[in-house]
Amino acid sequence: MGAEKAGRKIAVEIKGFIGASLLNDLEEALGQFVLYRSLLAQVEPERMVYLAVGEEIFDQIFTDPGGQIVLKETHLRLIVVRFAAEEIVRWIE
């Protein structure tokens, strides 16, 4: 999904993490994020890629030390969403 945030162009990949394994879902989401970021860097370099995840998934994965390493090492940009209320809780750049 393409959008704009404060005049900047962004692309958002929304992931539900509904598979049997959080680790497999994370691997898939990270792979897609890196792929989209690499492709857009060539064709639309001004567009920043974000991964949107639910607040519960953020709390389960990205608040522990391993999740923090993933955020840092992959330069992952996250949008944390409270899906039931349809509101953005946090932007992580």
N, CA, C and O atoms as a Tinker XYZ file with bonds, in Angstrom:
   372  protein
     1  N      0.845000   -1.159000    0.000000    73     2
     2  CA     0.000000    0.000000    0.000000    64     1     3
     3  C      0.901000    1.235000    0.000000    63     2     4     5
     4  O      1.834000    1.320000    0.798000    81     3
     5  N      0.630000    2.177000   -0.876000    73     3     6
     6  CA     1.375000    3.423000   -0.919000    64     5     7
     7  C      0.610000    4.514000   -0.191000    63     6     8     9
     8  O     -0.621000    4.524000   -0.178000    81     7
     9  N      1.353000    5.433000    0.416000    73     7    10
    10  CA     0.729000    6.529000    1.156000    64     9    11
    11  C      1.747000    7.648000    1.311000    63    10    12    13
    12  O      2.882000    7.547000    0.845000    81    11
    13  N      1.322000    8.714000    1.972000    73    11    14
    14  CA     2.243000    9.796000    2.310000    64    13    15
    15  C      2.136000   10.097000    3.789000    63    14    16    17
    16  O      1.051000   10.065000    4.370000    81    15
    17  N      3.287000   10.394000    4.396000    73    15    18
    18  CA     3.349000   10.764000    5.810000    64    17    19
    19  C      4.140000   12.062000    5.890000    63    18    20    21
    20  O      5.328000   12.084000    5.567000    81    19
    21  N      3.512000   13.111000    6.305000    73    19    22
    22  CA     4.159000   14.417000    6.438000    64    21    23
    23  C      4.900000   14.802000    5.164000    63    22    24    25
    24  O      6.029000   15.292000    5.215000    81    23
    25  N      4.251000   14.576000    4.011000    73    23    26
    26  CA     4.841000   14.935000    2.739000    64    25    27
    27  C      5.851000   13.948000    2.190000    63    26    28    29
    28  O      6.371000   14.147000    1.092000    81    27
    29  N      6.143000   12.881000    2.935000    73    27    30
    30  CA     7.074000   11.850000    2.457000    64    29    31
    31  C      6.280000   10.693000    1.893000    63    30    32    33
    32  O      5.225000   10.338000    2.418000    81    31
    33  N      6.792000   10.101000    0.814000    73    31    34
    34  CA     6.155000    8.935000    0.230000    64    33    35
    35  C      6.582000    7.689000    0.989000    63    34    36    37
    36  O      7.764000    7.485000    1.268000    81    35
    37  N      5.597000    6.861000    1.316000    73    35    38
    38  CA     5.901000    5.613000    2.011000    64    37    39
    39  C      5.165000    4.454000    1.339000    63    38    40    41
    40  O      4.159000    4.649000    0.657000    81    39
    41  N      5.678000    3.271000    1.544000    73    39    42
    42  CA     5.007000    2.030000    1.160000    64    41    43
    43  C      4.855000    1.214000    2.432000    63    42    44    45
    44  O      5.786000    1.123000    3.232000    81    43
    45  N      3.690000    0.624000    2.620000    73    43    46
    46  CA     3.409000   -0.114000    3.850000    64    45    47
    47  C      3.022000   -1.547000    3.505000    63    46    48    49
    48  O      2.092000   -1.782000    2.734000    81    47
    49  N      3.741000   -2.495000    4.084000    73    47    50
    50  CA     3.410000   -3.915000    3.983000    64    49    51
    51  C      2.751000   -4.299000    5.308000    63    50    52    53
    52  O      3.379000   -4.212000    6.364000    81    51
    53  N      1.494000   -4.720000    5.254000    73    51    54
    54  CA     0.746000   -5.069000    6.460000    64    53    55
    55  C      0.825000   -6.577000    6.661000    63    54    56    57
    56  O      0.491000   -7.345000    5.760000    81    55
    57  N      1.268000   -6.999000    7.844000    73    55    58
    58  CA     1.403000   -8.425000    8.143000    64    57    59
    59  C      0.574000   -8.770000    9.371000    63    58    60    61
    60  O      0.590000   -8.060000   10.376000    81    59
    61  N     -0.152000   -9.881000    9.261000    73    59    62
    62  CA    -1.023000  -10.307000   10.345000    64    61    63
    63  C     -0.408000  -11.303000   11.305000    63    62    64    65
    64  O     -0.911000  -11.472000   12.416000    81    63
    65  N      0.682000  -11.977000   10.903000    73    63    66
    66  CA     1.331000  -12.982000   11.739000    64    65    67
    67  C      0.303000  -13.991000   12.245000    63    66    68    69
    68  O      0.143000  -14.176000   13.451000    81    67
    69  N     -0.396000  -14.645000   11.303000    73    67    70
    70  CA    -1.449000  -15.583000   11.668000    64    69    71
    71  C     -1.069000  -17.032000   11.389000    63    70    72    73
    72  O     -1.900000  -17.930000   11.522000    81    71
    73  N      0.186000  -17.264000   11.001000    73    71    74
    74  CA     0.633000  -18.618000   10.710000    64    73    75
    75  C      0.828000  -19.430000   11.980000    63    74    76    77
    76  O      0.597000  -18.945000   13.088000    81    75
    77  N      1.252000  -20.658000   11.801000    73    75    78
    78  CA     1.455000  -21.569000   12.928000    64    77    79
    79  C      2.675000  -21.183000   13.766000    63    78    80    81
    80  O      2.772000  -21.571000   14.931000    81    79
    81  N      3.609000  -20.422000   13.183000    73    79    82
    82  CA     4.848000  -20.094000   13.877000    64    81    83
    83  C      5.165000  -18.612000   13.725000    63    82    84    85
    84  O      5.234000  -18.098000   12.609000    81    83
    85  N      5.358000  -17.929000   14.847000    73    83    86
    86  CA     5.750000  -16.526000   14.800000    64    85    87
    87  C      7.087000  -16.356000   14.092000    63    86    88    89
    88  O      7.289000  -15.391000   13.355000    81    87
    89  N      8.004000  -17.304000   14.319000    73    87    90
    90  CA     9.317000  -17.216000   13.691000    64    89    91
    91  C      9.199000  -17.308000   12.172000    63    90    92    93
    92  O      9.838000  -16.533000   11.460000    81    91
    93  N      8.396000  -18.239000   11.668000    73    91    94
    94  CA     8.200000  -18.333000   10.214000    64    93    95
    95  C      7.544000  -17.079000    9.659000    63    94    96    97
    96  O      7.933000  -16.587000    8.600000    81    95
    97  N      6.558000  -16.564000   10.367000    73    95    98
    98  CA     5.895000  -15.333000    9.926000    64    97    99
    99  C      6.887000  -14.170000    9.902000    63    98   100   101
   100  O      6.864000  -13.348000    8.986000    81    99
   101  N      7.756000  -14.104000   10.910000    73    99   102
   102  CA     8.758000  -13.046000   10.969000    64   101   103
   103  C      9.743000  -13.178000    9.809000    63   102   104   105
   104  O     10.094000  -12.184000    9.174000    81   103
   105  N     10.186000  -14.394000    9.536000    73   103   106
   106  CA    11.105000  -14.612000    8.412000    64   105   107
   107  C     10.481000  -14.147000    7.107000    63   106   108   109
   108  O     11.134000  -13.472000    6.311000    81   107
   109  N      9.231000  -14.502000    6.885000    73   107   110
   110  CA     8.535000  -14.100000    5.661000    64   109   111
   111  C      8.383000  -12.584000    5.585000    63   110   112   113
   112  O      8.629000  -11.981000    4.541000    81   111
   113  N      7.980000  -11.976000    6.689000    73   111   114
   114  CA     7.782000  -10.521000    6.712000    64   113   115
   115  C      9.100000   -9.787000    6.463000    63   114   116   117
   116  O      9.137000   -8.815000    5.709000    81   115
   117  N     10.177000  -10.249000    7.092000    73   115   118
   118  CA    11.475000   -9.605000    6.895000    64   117   119
   119  C     11.954000   -9.767000    5.457000    63   118   120   121
   120  O     12.501000   -8.832000    4.872000    81   119
   121  N     11.751000  -10.946000    4.891000    73   119   122
   122  CA    12.137000  -11.179000    3.506000    64   121   123
   123  C     11.398000  -10.254000    2.561000    63   122   124   125
   124  O     11.998000   -9.675000    1.655000    81   123
   125  N     10.100000  -10.113000    2.767000    73   123   126
   126  CA     9.314000   -9.210000    1.929000    64   125   127
   127  C      9.757000   -7.766000    2.110000    63   126   128   129
   128  O      9.882000   -7.023000    1.137000    81   127
   129  N      9.994000   -7.370000    3.354000    73   127   130
   130  CA    10.434000   -6.005000    3.635000    64   129   131
   131  C     11.737000   -5.700000    2.902000    63   130   132   133
   132  O     11.849000   -4.669000    2.239000    81   131
   133  N     12.721000   -6.589000    3.018000    73   131   134
   134  CA    14.020000   -6.373000    2.375000    64   133   135
   135  C     13.868000   -6.355000    0.852000    63   134   136   137
   136  O     14.481000   -5.530000    0.175000    81   135
   137  N     13.056000   -7.261000    0.319000    73   135   138
   138  CA    12.826000   -7.306000   -1.123000    64   137   139
   139  C     12.194000   -5.997000   -1.612000    63   138   140   141
   140  O     12.684000   -5.394000   -2.566000    81   139
   141  N     11.127000   -5.565000   -0.974000    73   139   142
   142  CA    10.450000   -4.336000   -1.386000    64   141   143
   143  C     11.375000   -3.130000   -1.243000    63   142   144   145
   144  O     11.411000   -2.266000   -2.119000    81   143
   145  N     12.117000   -3.071000   -0.146000    73   143   146
   146  CA    13.033000   -1.950000    0.072000    64   145   147
   147  C     14.089000   -1.913000   -1.025000    63   146   148   149
   148  O     14.415000   -0.841000   -1.534000    81   147
   149  N     14.626000   -3.069000   -1.392000    73   147   150
   150  CA    15.654000   -3.137000   -2.436000    64   149   151
   151  C     15.103000   -2.720000   -3.791000    63   150   152   153
   152  O     15.741000   -1.956000   -4.516000    81   151
   153  N     13.920000   -3.218000   -4.135000    73   151   154
   154  CA    13.325000   -2.882000   -5.428000    64   153   155
   155  C     12.944000   -1.405000   -5.504000    63   154   156   157
   156  O     13.218000   -0.738000   -6.502000    81   155
   157  N     12.315000   -0.903000   -4.455000    73   155   158
   158  CA    11.914000    0.499000   -4.472000    64   157   159
   159  C     13.105000    1.445000   -4.470000    63   158   160   161
   160  O     13.014000    2.553000   -4.999000    81   159
   161  N     14.213000    1.029000   -3.886000    73   159   162
   162  CA    15.417000    1.864000   -3.889000    64   161   163
   163  C     15.878000    2.141000   -5.313000    63   162   164   165
   164  O     16.496000    3.172000   -5.581000    81   163
   165  N     15.581000    1.232000   -6.216000    73   163   166
   166  CA    15.983000    1.397000   -7.609000    64   165   167
   167  C     14.959000    2.177000   -8.436000    63   166   168   169
   168  O     15.340000    2.992000   -9.276000    81   167
   169  N     13.679000    1.940000   -8.209000    73   167   170
   170  CA    12.658000    2.538000   -9.071000    64   169   171
   171  C     11.971000    3.761000   -8.463000    63   170   172   173
   172  O     11.443000    4.604000   -9.189000    81   171
   173  N     11.978000    3.857000   -7.150000    73   171   174
   174  CA    11.328000    4.976000   -6.468000    64   173   175
   175  C     12.074000    5.255000   -5.158000    63   174   176   177
   176  O     11.537000    5.039000   -4.072000    81   175
   177  N     13.319000    5.737000   -5.274000    73   175   178
   178  CA    14.189000    5.847000   -4.095000    64   177   179
   179  C     13.683000    6.780000   -2.998000    63   178   180   181
   180  O     14.124000    6.679000   -1.853000    81   179
   181  N     12.773000    7.679000   -3.329000    73   179   182
   182  CA    12.258000    8.593000   -2.307000    64   181   183
   183  C     11.186000    7.939000   -1.423000    63   182   184   185
   184  O     10.797000    8.503000   -0.401000    81   183
   185  N     10.708000    6.746000   -1.817000    73   183   186
   186  CA     9.653000    6.072000   -1.060000    64   185   187
   187  C     10.276000    5.176000    0.013000    63   186   188   189
   188  O     11.103000    4.318000   -0.295000    81   187
   189  N      9.879000    5.374000    1.262000    73   187   190
   190  CA    10.371000    4.580000    2.388000    64   189   191
   191  C      9.408000    3.420000    2.645000    63   190   192   193
   192  O      8.190000    3.583000    2.563000    81   191
   193  N      9.964000    2.255000    2.956000    73   191   194
   194  CA     9.151000    1.060000    3.184000    64   193   195
   195  C      8.986000    0.837000    4.689000    63   194   196   197
   196  O      9.945000    0.922000    5.455000    81   195
   197  N      7.759000    0.551000    5.087000    73   195   198
   198  CA     7.429000    0.248000    6.475000    64   197   199
   199  C      6.713000   -1.092000    6.540000    63   198   200   201
   200  O      5.990000   -1.468000    5.617000    81   199
   201  N      6.919000   -1.804000    7.634000    73   199   202
   202  CA     6.179000   -3.016000    7.934000    64   201   203
   203  C      5.172000   -2.658000    9.022000    63   202   204   205
   204  O      5.552000   -2.135000   10.070000    81   203
   205  N      3.898000   -2.934000    8.785000    73   203   206
   206  CA     2.860000   -2.672000    9.781000    64   205   207
   207  C      2.516000   -3.975000   10.494000    63   206   208   209
   208  O      2.217000   -4.986000    9.858000    81   207
   209  N      2.564000   -3.937000   11.822000    73   207   210
   210  CA     2.236000   -5.108000   12.635000    64   209   211
   211  C      1.302000   -4.689000   13.756000    63   210   212   213
   212  O      1.272000   -3.525000   14.156000    81   211
   213  N      0.544000   -5.645000   14.253000    73   211   214
   214  CA    -0.333000   -5.386000   15.383000    64   213   215
   215  C      0.455000   -5.149000   16.660000    63   214   216   217
   216  O      1.594000   -5.593000   16.809000    81   215
   217  N     -0.176000   -4.445000   17.563000    73   215   218
   218  CA     0.454000   -4.116000   18.845000    64   217   219
   219  C      0.864000   -5.373000   19.612000    63   218   220   221
   220  O      1.920000   -5.402000   20.245000    81   219
   221  N      0.026000   -6.412000   19.554000    73   219   222
   222  CA     0.334000   -7.655000   20.269000    64   221   223
   223  C      1.588000   -8.325000   19.698000    63   222   224   225
   224  O      2.428000   -8.826000   20.446000    81   223
   225  N      1.703000   -8.329000   18.378000    73   223   226
   226  CA     2.878000   -8.922000   17.724000    64   225   227
   227  C      4.117000   -8.121000   18.076000    63   226   228   229
   228  O      5.169000   -8.691000   18.365000    81   227
   229  N      3.999000   -6.813000   18.054000    73   227   230
   230  CA     5.135000   -5.978000   18.448000    64   229   231
   231  C      5.596000   -6.340000   19.848000    63   230   232   233
   232  O      6.791000   -6.518000   20.085000    81   231
   233  N      4.653000   -6.451000   20.780000    73   231   234
   234  CA     4.997000   -6.778000   22.158000    64   233   235
   235  C      5.623000   -8.163000   22.284000    63   234   236   237
   236  O      6.525000   -8.364000   23.097000    81   235
   237  N      5.149000   -9.119000   21.485000    73   235   238
   238  CA     5.664000  -10.488000   21.554000    64   237   239
   239  C      7.049000  -10.625000   20.941000    63   238   240   241
   240  O      7.875000  -11.393000   21.433000    81   239
   241  N      7.305000   -9.887000   19.872000    73   239   242
   242  CA     8.546000  -10.097000   19.118000    64   241   243
   243  C      9.579000   -9.004000   19.341000    63   242   244   245
   244  O     10.734000   -9.302000   19.644000    81   243
   245  N      9.186000   -7.754000   19.198000    73   243   246
   246  CA    10.166000   -6.683000   19.072000    64   245   247
   247  C     10.555000   -5.993000   20.371000    63   246   248   249
   248  O     11.390000   -5.089000   20.354000    81   247
   249  N      9.973000   -6.397000   21.495000    73   247   250
   250  CA    10.373000   -5.788000   22.763000    64   249   251
   251  C     11.455000   -6.591000   23.478000    63   250   252   253
   252  O     12.077000   -6.089000   24.414000    81   251
   253  N     11.685000   -7.830000   23.049000    73   251   254
   254  CA    12.743000   -8.620000   23.695000    64   253   255
   255  C     14.085000   -8.344000   23.013000    63   254   256   257
   256  O     14.111000   -7.769000   21.925000    81   255
   257  N     15.196000   -8.743000   23.632000    73   255   258
   258  CA    16.524000   -8.443000   23.067000    64   257   259
   259  C     16.711000   -8.952000   21.633000    63   258   260   261
   260  O     17.318000   -8.264000   20.812000    81   259
   261  N     16.203000  -10.137000   21.325000    73   259   262
   262  CA    16.331000  -10.665000   19.966000    64   261   263
   263  C     15.596000   -9.800000   18.961000    63   262   264   265
   264  O     16.111000   -9.528000   17.876000    81   263
   265  N     14.411000   -9.373000   19.311000    73   263   266
   266  CA    13.633000   -8.500000   18.438000    64   265   267
   267  C     14.300000   -7.152000   18.241000    63   266   268   269
   268  O     14.250000   -6.581000   17.152000    81   267
   269  N     14.925000   -6.645000   19.295000    73   267   270
   270  CA    15.644000   -5.373000   19.182000    64   269   271
   271  C     16.834000   -5.502000   18.231000    63   270   272   273
   272  O     17.145000   -4.571000   17.488000    81   271
   273  N     17.492000   -6.651000   18.258000    73   271   274
   274  CA    18.599000   -6.895000   17.321000    64   273   275
   275  C     18.084000   -6.900000   15.889000    63   274   276   277
   276  O     18.700000   -6.314000   14.999000    81   275
   277  N     16.952000   -7.564000   15.669000    73   275   278
   278  CA    16.359000   -7.596000   14.324000    64   277   279
   279  C     16.053000   -6.179000   13.846000    63   278   280   281
   280  O     16.370000   -5.831000   12.709000    81   279
   281  N     15.447000   -5.367000   14.693000    73   279   282
   282  CA    15.142000   -3.987000   14.314000    64   281   283
   283  C     16.402000   -3.231000   13.915000    63   282   284   285
   284  O     16.429000   -2.540000   12.897000    81   283
   285  N     17.432000   -3.368000   14.718000    73   283   286
   286  CA    18.670000   -2.626000   14.481000    64   285   287
   287  C     19.403000   -3.124000   13.245000    63   286   288   289
   288  O     19.806000   -2.323000   12.401000    81   287
   289  N     19.579000   -4.414000   13.130000    73   287   290
   290  CA    20.401000   -4.980000   12.060000    64   289   291
   291  C     19.742000   -4.915000   10.691000    63   290   292   293
   292  O     20.440000   -4.811000    9.682000    81   291
   293  N     18.418000   -4.973000   10.629000    73   291   294
   294  CA    17.730000   -4.932000    9.338000    64   293   295
   295  C     17.283000   -3.516000    8.974000    63   294   296   297
   296  O     16.777000   -3.287000    7.875000    81   295
   297  N     17.470000   -2.566000    9.895000    73   295   298
   298  CA    17.003000   -1.194000    9.688000    64   297   299
   299  C     15.505000   -1.202000    9.358000    63   298   300   301
   300  O     15.028000   -0.477000    8.485000    81   299
   301  N     14.797000   -2.043000   10.088000    73   299   302
   302  CA    13.366000   -2.237000    9.889000    64   301   303
   303  C     12.600000   -1.014000   10.368000    63   302   304   305
   304  O     12.794000   -0.538000   11.486000    81   303
   305  N     11.738000   -0.523000    9.512000    73   303   306
   306  CA    10.835000    0.567000    9.883000    64   305   307
   307  C      9.484000   -0.067000   10.171000    63   306   308   309
   308  O      8.938000   -0.793000    9.341000    81   307
   309  N      8.951000    0.213000   11.348000    73   307   310
   310  CA     7.691000   -0.403000   11.770000    64   309   311
   311  C      6.605000    0.631000   12.002000    63   310   312   313
   312  O      6.863000    1.749000   12.447000    81   311
   313  N      5.394000    0.228000   11.691000    73   311   314
   314  CA     4.203000    0.944000   12.123000    64   313   315
   315  C      3.458000   -0.045000   13.014000    63   314   316   317
   316  O      3.047000   -1.113000   12.562000    81   315
   317  N      3.292000    0.317000   14.269000    73   315   318
   318  CA     2.592000   -0.549000   15.213000    64   317   319
   319  C      1.138000   -0.074000   15.264000    63   318   320   321
   320  O      0.850000    1.097000   15.515000    81   319
   321  N      0.226000   -1.035000   15.014000    73   319   322
   322  CA    -1.185000   -0.697000   14.834000    64   321   323
   323  C     -2.051000   -1.417000   15.864000    63   322   324   325
   324  O     -1.821000   -2.585000   16.177000    81   323
   325  N     -3.034000   -0.717000   16.377000    73   323   326
   326  CA    -4.091000   -1.328000   17.174000    64   325   327
   327  C     -5.231000   -1.546000   16.182000    63   326   328   329
   328  O     -6.043000   -0.655000   15.936000    81   327
   329  N     -5.270000   -2.770000   15.612000    73   327   330
   330  CA    -6.172000   -3.048000   14.503000    64   329   331
   331  C     -7.644000   -2.884000   14.867000    63   330   332   333
   332  O     -8.417000   -2.369000   14.059000    81   331
   333  N     -8.048000   -3.309000   16.060000    73   331   334
   334  CA    -9.463000   -3.216000   16.447000    64   333   335
   335  C     -9.952000   -1.771000   16.449000    63   334   336   337
   336  O    -11.092000   -1.493000   16.075000    81   335
   337  N     -9.087000   -0.856000   16.872000    73   335   338
   338  CA    -9.453000    0.563000   16.922000    64   337   339
   339  C     -9.046000    1.295000   15.638000    63   338   340   341
   340  O     -9.345000    2.477000   15.469000    81   339
   341  N     -8.364000    0.586000   14.741000    73   339   342
   342  CA    -7.874000    1.171000   13.495000    64   341   343
   343  C     -7.046000    2.421000   13.758000    63   342   344   345
   344  O     -7.256000    3.466000   13.142000    81   343
   345  N     -6.090000    2.293000   14.697000    73   343   346
   346  CA    -5.243000    3.442000   15.003000    64   345   347
   347  C     -3.776000    3.024000   15.056000    63   346   348   349
   348  O     -3.433000    1.907000   15.442000    81   347
   349  N     -2.926000    3.968000   14.652000    73   347   350
   350  CA    -1.485000    3.759000   14.728000    64   349   351
   351  C     -1.048000    4.097000   16.142000    63   350   352   353
   352  O     -1.345000    5.171000   16.664000    81   351
   353  N     -0.337000    3.158000   16.750000    73   351   354
   354  CA     0.126000    3.332000   18.122000    64   353   355
   355  C      1.535000    3.922000   18.153000    63   354   356   357
   356  O      1.879000    4.709000   19.036000    81   355
   357  N      2.352000    3.516000   17.152000    73   355   358
   358  CA     3.764000    3.895000   17.205000    64   357   359
   359  C      4.388000    3.784000   15.817000    63   358   360   361
   360  O      4.065000    2.881000   15.045000    81   359
   361  N      5.291000    4.723000   15.514000    73   359   362
   362  CA     6.143000    4.678000   14.323000    64   361   363
   363  C      7.565000    4.423000   14.801000    63   362   364   365
   364  O      8.049000    5.114000   15.698000    81   363
   365  N      8.236000    3.448000   14.219000    73   363   366
   366  CA     9.618000    3.159000   14.559000    64   365   367
   367  C     10.440000    3.296000   13.293000    63   366   368   369
   368  O     10.239000    2.558000   12.328000    81   367
   369  N     11.373000    4.246000   13.298000    73   367   370
   370  CA    12.182000    4.491000   12.105000    64   369   371
   371  C     13.635000    4.184000   12.367000    63   370   372
   372  O     14.468000    4.333000   11.472000    81   371
